[in-house]
């Protein structure tokens, strides 16, 4: 069986997985089965020499302390401080989109 990872830091022997919450909310199958498959895949990766597999979600991505804790907890050394600009743009890009009411032809816009 071939397994892949989202991120790979060969110098540290660490793999990373960006797991969105949608993956485990039931729309892609039974969450318990999906978590069991993830655990089995992580075990296969570790049996091939990967030291650790770090998992994070979107909410962790935009929280520098949470992501730092996950990556450092997996054994990955910090090589740079968080970039506030990139984190701010990630927060905006990952924010839920609210639907905007559509105007019908001939509707007044107030402009």
N, C-alpha and C positions, 0 to 999 in steps of 0.2 A: 504494500500500500504506500502511496506517495502522499506525504503531508506537506503543506506549505504554511508559511507564516506571513503576517503583514509586515513585520520588521525583523531584522536580524543584525545583531551586533557580534560579529565573529570574534573580535578581540576579547570580548567578555563572555562569550558562550551563552548569550541571552537572546531569546526570541520575544517578540512583542505582538500582541493581538489587540486590535481596536474593535471591541465587540459592542455594537450598538444595542440599546435596550430592546429594540424591535425584534432582535434575533430570538429573544426569550419571552416574548409576550403572548405566544401561542399561535401567531399567524404563520409560522414556519414549521409547525409541528409541536409535539408535546415538549414543554420546557424541561421536564425532568430527563427525557431521553436526549435532548440536545445538550444539556449540561453533562450527562454521563458520557456522551460521545466526545465532548470537549476534554473531559478528564482523561479518557482513554487516549486521545490524540496527544495530549500533553505528556502522558506517560511514554508513549512511543517516541516522541521527540527527545525526552530525557534519556531514554534507553539508547539513543543514537549519539549521545554526547552533549546535547544541549543542557547547560547547567540549570537554566531557569526559564520559565515562560511567564511573562507579565501580561496581565489582561487589564484593559481600561475601557471605559465607555465615554460617550460624548460629554457628559457632565464632568468627568475627570479631566478631559482634554482642555477645557476652558478654566479649570481651577489649578493654577500652577503648584500650589501646595499638595493637592491630591495627586496629581500626575507625578510630581517629584517624589512623593512618598512611595508610590507604586514602583517606579523605575529604580529608585535607590534601594527599596526593599528587595527587589529582584537581584540586586548586586551591580547595577549599572552605575558607574561613577558619573557625577555631574561634571560636564565639560564647559558649561556656559550658564550664565544667569538667565532667567526667563525674560523673554522679549515682550514688554507690555503692549507694544503696537500689534504684534502678531496675535497675542492673546485676545486683545480687544476685537480685532477683525474676525477671529474665530468665533467669539461669542456672538457677534452680529450674524455671521454666516450660519451658525447652528441654532439661532433663536427660532422658536416656532413662528410660522407665518400665519397671520390672521387674514381671513378672507376680507376682501374689499368689496363693498356692494357695487354692483354694476349698474350704470345708468342706462335707462332705456332710451331709444331714439326719441327725441323731442322733449326729454325730461329737462327741467331747469337745473342748472348746476350752481346758480347763485354767483356766478363769476361774471 
